[in-house]
């Protein structure tokens, strides 16, 4: 099939061809039955036909059909989405990418596009090119770019908006036909299939009359943007033909023409437009209100209605298959003559423009532009919403701390409102507007770091004696200790954990059990967006991350004793689960004791090994399986799967054992290290690295014959995947063991 398929798609003009006709050929539509293809053949009235993306005329002469080509067909990417709110990465399934020059890119908001060549990805995940389809994972992003580059330096680029909860993207590329197409075919009356091939009977394309196919509704994903670009390139891209290839691309066609061949299941979204400003503000809970005013233009109402219709179409597309609150970000209102007093009171003296309000009616941003000119910025994928939300959080917090009647609950919600915001990718924290009056000018709010820190300390200290946790406070603490919270939003700076943060962690540990039982209900709270994970995993992840932070001349390393103290508290409280120990070991493994040994690390690892992995409690695989079943569903290893979990533990045991090989100061753990190393091989058999570790431990323990036998196996199982230098060292170690010079 492969040889015909690619020659078929790389051809352009259809000339006169011989087509054997039987009485089984009928006028109508035939659809390709070949897997992974969406090719259509229409035999129409008035002697017209449509093949793939072709249209033209045909003439029946006896047993032959004569085809003529008129229009050039187009290359297209067919894209389908699958969604899962728990997905932390996006699985890409590229159907039959073959050897063509395909590229995939991702973009967050208005940031730079990061491209990769599909063949480079394939070399990593499927080096032998065994699989027909290519499957791999990418990080979450707002946009997906797909590019096909032909051999003449012309590229087809399609840009797709990714739903927030997308978990899988399936890509199929329909390659246009170019050049001469020389085909013949016949109708199989036994199977009712129409078979077409370049050479009769060889590698045929198989078509079935669409009347005989089961009907299924298919929703086609429409690109946000499609372009044909000459000499398309990106930073770091290799030249395709010559050294000077890769100059700046020239857009030839920026319009995307999409024909939907199948019934659409796209959600039909509609805005509720209020008749007065008061109702518009009260209806904007959890959303922002965009107010448009134009007192001079008679067509303002018509322009507004046109904008709303276009915006409804865009939101419908983004929501895709049903209502999703996370994409419903703005409400809209057209100011009338009755609002002149309100505009004047808020010092809006222009004849036309845009005002963005929060649910309390506070002004967050203004612009002197036309509404239609800012339509792209009201799109879910644009960063403006995040900027406006940040301005809203700053304004709300500023009001609370200046309000002497503000309660503790008000302060918690003010911190939480800022902490839960997504970080815009293109924040300019100093920006409050530019000289261009048509740009949005965000409200300017300046906060003092000392005041913010004092209020945060006040909140944490006030809740130390709580008998049950406040989940909004829990969520805010978790965001803050991970450097994703209010401090980051307010000041765009990383922060090393403070004494207040460690006190807040104590609050989390104290209420960990209750938080675990209540967080699912909290996360699913109607009308709100929360994602509180397993609190122990969140704490330990934050501690690990804090190690690498340096801010205001202070390094996270300065918190070493406090960090270790938190881990010990967790373990003593019976919270030493897999996620806790995983981060603890990563932390301890990167630090040495004062005497140059790893005694603290090895003691803690030994405790974990004896409690969870030791084979006297059952087989190694059974014990791991029991542990895996207890993982939090949204944890990395739960997502990555059983094999990753298993390999982590075999690697962990080998690395702990290897520290005993390397450092004389760890010699007291020799017997234990042999058990750890044997365990690594029980989980992952015949690994040359693990065998090398175990052999050297045997030798140090005086079991020299056993050491030679094990090292011999290490040499036996060396493969091309082992680095040449390491392989040479393993062979040299065996030679030294054999001649007694080890």
N, C-alpha and C positions, 0 to 999 in steps of 0.2 A: 504493500500500500504506500509506503513512504516515498518510493521513487516517483510514482505517478503523481502523487499528491502535490509535491513541491514543484514539479515541472508544470503542473496544471495551474498553480497559483502564480507562477512567475511569468506567465504569458500575458499578452495584451490584446491583440486583435483576433477576432474569430473570423476565419475565412470559410470558404465552402468546404464542407466535410461530408463524408459518407456516413449515413445513419440508417442502419437496417430497420425497416419498419415492419411490424407485424400488426395483425388486426387488434392486438392487445393495447396498442398505443391510443390513448384518448386525450382530447384537449382537457386542460386543467392544470393544477399545481402539483408538483412533485417536490418532496423535501428529502434532503440527504439523510440516509440511515447510518452513515459512517460515524463512529464515536468521535466526539470532540469537534464535529463540523456542523455548520449551520448554512448549508448551501441549498438554494431553491432553484427549481426549474419550472417555469410557467409556460405551458403551451396554450396560447390565448386565441381568442377569435380574431378574425381578419388576418390570419397567418402571421401573428406576432408571437415572440417568445421572450422569456426572461430567464437567464441562467446566472446563478450566483448573484453578482452585482451588475450583470450585463442586462441590457435591453436592446432589442433589435427586431429584425423580421426573419421569418422563416418561410420556406416554400417546399411543399411536398411534391416530389417527382417519383412516382412509382414507390419503390421501397426505401427511398432516401429522403432525409430531411436536410435542407440546405440552410445553414445559419449565417447571418451577417451581423457584424459588431458595429455599433454606432457610438456608444458612450464609454468613457473610461470608468472603470470601477474604482472604489476607494478602499484603502486599508482602514480597518476599525478595530478597536479593542472592545470586546464584550466583557463587562464586569458585573459580578453579582456579589452581594454582601450577605454575611450571616452575622447575627448580633448576640452578644452575651455580656450582661452587665459585670460579670465577675472577671472577664478576660483582662489580663494585664498586658498582653502583647497581641499582635495581629498576625494570624497565620495566612501566608500567601500561598495560593495554589495556582501555578502557571501551567496551563494545559499545553503540552507539546511545544515548548519554546524552541526546540531544535538548536541550530547553530547560528541563527540570525542575530543581528546586532540589536538586541533589546536592552533597554535600560529601565530601571525603576528608581523613583525619587520620592522623598518624603519632605514635607514642609509643615512647620508649626506656625500658625498665624501668618504674619508677613515676613518671617525669618527666611534665611537662605535655604534653597532646595539642596538636599543631600542625595546625590545620585550614586547608584552602583550598577555595574554592568551585570546582566543576568548570567553570562558565561562565567564571570568571576565568582558569583554566588554558587553556581552549580559546581564549580571546581572544589569548593569548600564542603558542600553538603552531600554531593554525589560525585566524588572524584573520578569514578569509573564510567560515569554517564550511563548508568544502568537503567534508571527509571525513565519512563516516557514523560511523565509530568514532573515538574520541579516544585517541591514544597519547602518552605523556610519561614522564619518568623522575623518580624520587624517590630520596632518600638511603636507605641501609640503616636499618632500624628493627626493633624487636621486635614491635610491634603495628600493625595497620592498622584504622582506623575508617572505616566507610562510613555515610553518613546520607542519607536521603530526607526532605525537608521538604515537606509538603503546604500548600495555600493556607489552611488553617485553623490553622496554627501547630502542628500535631502532626507529630512526626518519628519515623521508624523508624531506630534506630541499631543497627548490628551491629559487633562487635569481633572481629577475627581475629588469631590468633597467626601470625607469619611465621616459617617455617623459616629457620635461620641462613644457608643458602646459596641462598635464593630469588633468582631472577634475573628472573622475570616473573610478573605477576599479571593474570589475565583476569577482568573483572567484567561480569556481565550482570544487569540489574535486572528482576525479574519484577513488574510493577505490578499491584496488585489491581484487580479490576473493581468499580465502584460505580454506583449509580443503575440506570436501566432499560436493558436490553439487548434490542434489537429486531433479530433476525437471521433470515435464511432461507438455505437452501442446497440443493444437489443433488449427486448422486453421478455422477461421470464414469466410465462403464463402460470407456472406452478406456484411461484412465490409472489406474483403480482409486483415484481421489482423491475425497475428500469435501470440497466447497467450500462455505464459509459466508461470507456478507457481510451488511452492513446493508441494502444494496439489491441485489437479485438480480443476480449476475454482475459486480458492481463491487468491485474491490480485495478479492478473497476471501482468507480464511484457508484454507490447504490442509492437509488431514489425510490420513494414510495409515494403514491398519490396521497395528498394530505387529507382526502376524505376518509382514508382508511386508518389514519393515525388518531390515537386518543387525544381529546382536547384538554389542554392544560393552560391555565393562566400564567403568563410569565411577565414579570415586571423588569423592564430594562433600565439599568443605571445610566443616566445621561451625564456626560462630562460637563464640568463647570466651564471648561475652556478647551478648544481643540485648535491646533495650529499646524501648518506645514512650514518647516523652517529649513533653510539652506545652511549647511555647515554648522549645525547645532553643536554646542559644546558646553562644558561646565569645568570648573577648576579641577585640574588633575586628570582630565580625560585624555586618553591617547589619541593621536591622529589616526584617522581611518585610512586615508589613501596616501597623503603626502605630508611632509613636515609642516607645510603651511596650512594644512586643513585644521579647522577649529577656530576660525575667525568668528567674530560676532555674528549671530544668526540674524537673518532678515525674515520677517514675518511675511508670508505670501498670502495666507488665507486665515483670517482670525475668526471667521464665522463657523460655528458648528451646526451642521444640518443633520438632524436626527430623524429617522423614520422608524416608528414603532410598528413592528409587524404583528405583535401579539397584544391581546387585551392587557391593559395596565391595572395594577392593584394599588396604585399610588393613592395616598391619603389626601382627601380634599379638605384643606384647612381654611378656616374663615376667621377674620378678626371681628370683634364686636366693637363698633365705633360708637362712642357715646355722643349725646347731643349737647352736653355742656361740660365745662372743665372740671367742676366739682365731682361729677360722676366718673369722669375719665381718670381722675386721680385716685378715687376710692376703689376703682376697679383694677388698679395696677399693683395689687399686693404681690410681692415677690417678683415683680417685673419693673422695668423702667418705662416711663411714658415719654413718647416723642411728640412734641407739640409743634405744628407747622403753622405759620401765619404769613399772609401776604395780602396787605390791605389795598394794593394798587392794581394787581393783576386780576381781571375779570374771570379768567379761566382757572383761578386757584383751586376751586372746588373740583373741577374736572381733572386737573393735574393731580390732586390728592387722591381722587378715586382711581385714577390710572395707576398711581404708585401703589396703592393698597392692593389692587388686583395683581400686579407684578410681584409684590411682596408675599401675598398669599400663595402664589404659585411656587415661589422659592422655598417658603416654609414647608409647603406640602411635599416638595421634593426632598427636603432635608429630613422630614419625619418619615418619609418613605412608605411605610405600610400601616401607620396608625398614629394616634396622638402620643407625643413624647414631650412632657413638660419642659425638659432641659433645653429644647430648641425654641420654646415659646418665650422669647426674651423681652420683647417690646410690645407695648400697646401704642396706638396712634390716635391723635386728635387734631382736628382742623379748627384753629381758633376763629372765632366770629367777632362781630362788632361788640358783642356783650362782654368780651374779654379785654377790651381796651384798658379798662381801669386796672385790671390785674397786671397787664403788661407794663403799664406806667408805674405801678407800685414797685415792680421788680426792675425798674430802670431799663426796660426794653423799649428803646425809642426808634428802632429801625422800622422800615416799612415791611420788610420780609425777613424771614430767617427760620431757624430751627432751635428749639429749646428742649433739653432732655431733663426730666424730673424724676425724683424717686417717689416712693409710694406715699411720702408725707408732703409732697408738693414742693420740696426743696430743689432748687436749680443745681444741676450737676455739670452741665455743659451747654454751650451756645455756639451757633455758627450762622453766618450771614449768607450761606449758600442756599440753593434750591433743594427741595427734598429729594428729587430724582437724582441729583448729583452726589448724594451721600448714601444712595441705596445699598451699595456694596458694604458700607460700614455697619449696616444693620443686619448683616448676614451673620449667622451663628459662627462662621469660621473666621470672621475678622476679629482683630484684637481690640476694637473700640469698646465693645461691651465690657471686656475685662477691665479696661482703663476706667470706664464710667463706674463700674462696680467698686473699684478701688477708691475712686473719689467719693463715692457714697459711704464706704466704710470709714474713711478718714473724717468725713463730715459728721457722721453719726457718732463716732467715738469722741470727737472734739466737743460735740454738744453734751454728751453724757458727763464727761469729766468736768465740764464747766457748770453743770447743773447741780446745785447744792442739794436738791431734793432727789437726786438720782439714787436708786436703791442698789443693793448688792446684785440683785438679779439683772438690773439694767446694765451694770458694768460688765457682768459675765457675758451678756448677749452682745454688748458692743465689741468686746474682745473676740467673741466667737464669729461675729459677722465678718470681721476682717480675716480671721484665721482660716475660714473655710473657702475663701476665694481661690480660684485657679490663678496661677502666676502667668500674666501675659508674657509673651516671648520677646516683645519689643518695647518693654517699658523704658521710657525716658523719664526718670523720676523728677528731674528738674524742669521738665516741660510743663507749661501751663498755657500753651498757645503759641502760635508763631505770628509773624508779621502778616501772613496771608489771612485776611478776615474770613475767608470761606472755610478755613480749617476749624475743627472743633476746639473751643477754648474750655478746658476743664476748670472747675472751681478750685481755687487754691486754698489748701489747708496745711498749715505748718504745725507739726507736733514736736514736742520736746522729748528726747530720749529719757531723760531723768524722770520726767513726769509719768511717762508710760511705764517705766520700770517700777516706780513706786506704787502705782495703782495695781500693777500685776502682783507685786509682792503682797499688797494689802488683801487682794482676793484670795491668794493661796493660803496665807496665814489664817484668814477668817474661816477656812473650811477644813482645817486640820482635824477638828473634832467631829466632823460629820459622821452620822451613823449609816448613811447611804449615799451613794455617789450622785452628783449632778452630771448627767451625760453631756450636757453642753460644755460644762467645764472640763470634763474628761477629753472630749474631742479637741477643745482648744489647747489643752496641755500637750496632747499627742502631736498636734501640728507644730506647736512651738518648740518642743524638744527635738523635732526632726528638721528644724530650720525651714519650715514651710508655713509658719504661722503669721501672727499679727506683726511681729518685729520685722520680718522679711517684707511684708506688704507695706508697712509704714516707711521703712528706711532703706529698703533694697540692700540689706547687708546681712551677711552671715553672723552668727553669734555663738561664741563658746558657751557651753552650759554654765549657768550661774548657780549660786547657792539657792536662789528661789526656784530654779528649775529642778534641782535635786530634791528640794522639799516637795515640789509638785509630783515628782516621780514617786516619792513615798506615799503620796495620796493615791496614786494609781495602784501601787502594790497593796495597800491596805484594802482597797475595794475591788481587787482584781476578780474575785469569784463572782460578785454581783454584776460587775461590768460585763463579764462574759455571758451571763444569763440574759442580760437586758439589751445588749448591743444590737442584736438582730432586729428586734422590734423598733429600736431607735433608728437604725439604718433605713427601715422601711416606712418611716413616719410619713404619712400622706402630705403632699404639698411642700416637703422639705427634702434636701439632699444631704445625706450623711454617708460616711464610709469609715466607720470605726472598726479596725481590725482587732485581732487577738492582742490584748493589751501587753502580754509578756513579750510577744514577738515584736511589737511596736517599740517597747522600751529598749530592748536589746539592740534592735536595728539602729535606734537613735544614738545609743552609746557608742556603737561601732562607727557610725558616721561621724560623730563628734571628734573622734580621734584625729581625723585628717583636717579639721578646721583650724584656721588661725585668723583671729580678728582682734583689731586694736592692740596688736603686739602680744596677744595671749594665744597660746597653742592649746588645743584640746588635750595634748599630752600632760598638761599641768593638772588635769583632773584624774590622773591615773588611779590614785588611791581611792577617790570618791567613786570612780567607775567600778573598780573591783569590789568596793563595798556594796554597791547596788546588786551586782551579780550574786554576791554571797547572801544578801538578804533574800533574793529570789529563790536561790537553792534551799536556804534554810526554811523558807516558808512553803516548801514543796512545789514551787513554781518552775523548777528546773526542767522544763520540757525541751524538746529538740531545738526549737528556735532559740531558746535562751542559751543553751550550751553551744550551738553553732556559732553565734555571735561572740560568745565568751571566749571560745577557743581561737577564733580569728583575732580577737583583741590580744589575748595572752601570747599567741604564737608570734606576734610581731614585736614583743618586748622581752628583754632578757632580765634576769635577776642581777643584782649588783655583782655577784661572783662570776657572771658570765654563763651560768647554767640556765636551765629552763625548769627548775624545780617546781615553782608554783604552777606552771602550765601542766607539767606531767602529773602532778598530784591531782589536779582537778580532772584531767583527762582520765586518769586511772579510776577515779570515783565514778565518772560517767560510764566508762567501759564496764566496770564490775556491776553497776546497777542496771544497765540496759543491753549490753552486747554480749557479755560473757556466755560462752556456749554451754556452760553447766546449767543454764536456765532454758535450754532448748537449742534447736539448730539455729545457725546464724541467720538463714533466710527467714525462718519462721518468726524469730525475734524482731527482725527488721520489718516484716510484714505487719506485725502487731503495732509497732511504732508508727508506721506509715498510715495506718487506719485512723490514728488519732490526730493527724495533722489538720490544721485549720484549712478550710476549703480555699481561702484566698492567699495562702502562703505560696512562696516561690516554688518550693519543692512539691507541694500538692499539685500546682499547675504544671510543673515540668515533668512530673510522672515518676513512677516507681523506679525505673532504671537510673534516673538522676539521683534519687534518694539513696539507692543501693551503692552507686559509685562514689557518692560523697563519703559514705562511711568507710568504704574500703580505702579510699585515698586518705581520709582522716587518720585511720589506724596506721597506715604506712608512714605518713608524715611524722606522727608522734614517735613511732619506732625509729625512724631515720635520725631524729634529733639525738637519740641515744647512741647511734653509730657515730655521729659527727663529734660529739662533745664529751670529753672524759668526765666533766662535772655531772653528767647525767647517768654515770655508771651504776648508781644504786637502783636504777629502774631496768637493768638488763633483763632479768627474768620476766618482768611484766612486758617489756618491749617484744620479747620473743612471742608471747601470747598475742599481742596486738598484731604483729606481723603475720603470724599464722592465720589469724582471723581475716586479714585483708585478702589472703589467698583463698580462704574458704568461700569468700564472697565473690571475688574476681579471680578465677583460676588462670594459672600459667602466665601471669603478668611478669615480664622480665624485670621491671623496676622493683616490684614487690619481692620477687625471688632474690634479687641482688641484696635488698635490705635484710631479708631473713638469713641469707647465707653469711653475711658479715656479722650478724648478731650471734649466730651459732659459733662462728670462729672465735669471737671475743669471749664466749661462754665456755670455750675449751672443747666444743663438739666439732673438731676439725674435719673428721670424715664426713659428717653430715653437712658441714659447710661446703665442702668440695662438691658433694653430690647436688646440693641445692644450687650452687653457682653454675654448675654444668648445665642444669635446666635453664637457668637465666640466659646463658649463651645460646642454648638450643632454641629458645622462644624469641630471640631477637628478630625483629622484622624491619622493613624499610621505614616504618613509622617512628622507630627509635632514632634519635639524633646520632649522627656518626661519632661525635665525640663521646657521648654517653656509652654507645655500644663498645667503643675501644676501651673505655674505662672498665666496663664489665668484664671484657675478655682479659685485660691486664690483671684485674683482681683475681680471676680464676687462676691465672698463671702463677701469681704470687702465693696463693693458697697451696697450689700443687708443689711448688719448690720450697715452701716454708719461709718465704720472705715477706709475707703479709704483715 
